[in-house]
Amino acid sequence: MPSRMATSIDRCSLATSLLAFSMLSAAIALPQFASSAARSQAAQQAAPAAHFDFGGNAAEIPAEFQGNLIFLPVRVNGSQPSLFELDTTVAFSSMAPSRAAELGLSPAAGNTTDASGLLRNPLVELPGVRLPMSALPCFDKQGFDAQIGRHYQGTLGKDFLERVIVEIDYHRQTIRLYDPDTYKYSGKAAPVPLTFAGDVPVVHAKFDARGKVLDADFVLATDVDDSIVFSSRYEDSHGLVTGHLKTIPAFRPEWADSQHNALGRLRQFQVGPKTPPVDEPLVVFSQKKEIVDGHPNVAGIIGGGFLRRFTVILDVPHKQVFLEPHRLYNEYEEADMSGLAIIAGGNNLRRFEVVNVQPGSPAASAKIQVGDVIAGVDDEPAADLNLLALRGLFRQIPHKYKIIIERNDKTIDLEVSMHRLL
């Protein structure tokens, strides 16, 4: 709910999203920081400004997009680059302990990391920009590897976003960073105000639930792969499903505390009064009572599945965001058509295990079972795929796939005929 929020929506605990609602990102799976002491120490000192190379005020970053999640190359204290996920829902940037040890940043390598798990006074570098930090906590996002299909290395959070303006072009899959002291927006989009529920950015949106028009506050979550997620409190109080929307079961293995949900479509969803509305977006009705702990008025989450329709200028320093629609902004969003929920395993994360089969789905008709391992699709071995690519195949129709299954030391060939479930 959103691939894994409160001052905590951290995929570190799960991964939070991706679709990890990365473990349901923010909201849906609360993060586990190294320690409260580490958090308070990291927050005590005001961070200096970001330094752009050659006296400039902008940098283009060779980011990696996986599904609707964003990963940026980060060097810590001159180390080899690591891929850190851009996560708007966590207060502090952090690094995986295993990655810190691999790069020689662990206590065994010197005094750079203390007993509380804090990397002291690190220099964080991205291509063309350097950010001195007072501290970088080291902790893992449990479940991230299995749910996202890649090894977790780190996260860039609010302490990063407060020091730069981030332009995310989902269509061209590029990232640009700007100096907030000199940046002036020159595009055609109207600014959408950012407020905060704790440390989590919130925007106001209006939506049409098949004739029932409402407006509410939503968390802006780049670490969530899904488009829109509602809390159970909001759905129950407004009766969105009953009598209004057709839904199907939606299983999210990455959402540790909200796996069994429902998936539906809104008629329209619009962020701010002047951003063009998006037609027929997918929405997850989660079991999570509150998206942000202590903030019951937050109705849900806007994730990467919705944001990918725009070039997003995220201006946390000035508490605003700009959404520039590109030519694919109203592209019809397909849901999974297989009925399978899959996680990744093995040393290279190329072992794809079925953890749920939706009753009445194409996968159920083909007799695929929980515990089966997908060894290949059509003529392509699983070793040549990654988890998000495999999930993407199952959103395409019309198509009949030959699925090679490993079950109890036997190899079985099955045919799965995809069709829209929603």
Secondary structure, DSSP 8 states (H G I E B T S, - for coil): -----GGG--GGGS------TTTTTGGGS----S-HHHHHHHHHS-----EEGGG-SEEEE--EEETTEEEEEEEETT---EEEEE-TT-SS-EE-HHHHHHTT-SGGGSSSB-TTSEEES-EEEETTEEEE-SEEEB---TTHHHHHSS---EEE-HHHHTSSEEEEETTTTEEEEE-TTT----SS---EE-EEETTEEEEEEEEESSS-EEEEEEEE-TT--SSEEE-HHHHHHHTSTTTT--EEEEE-TT-TT--EEEEEE-SEEEETTTS--EES-EEEE-S-S-SSTT-TTEEEEE-HHHHTTEEEEEETTTTEEEEEE-TTTT------SS-EEEEEESTTS-EEEEEEE-TTSHHHHTT--TT-EEEEETTEEGGG--HHHHHHHTT--S-EEEEEEEETTEEEEEEEE-----
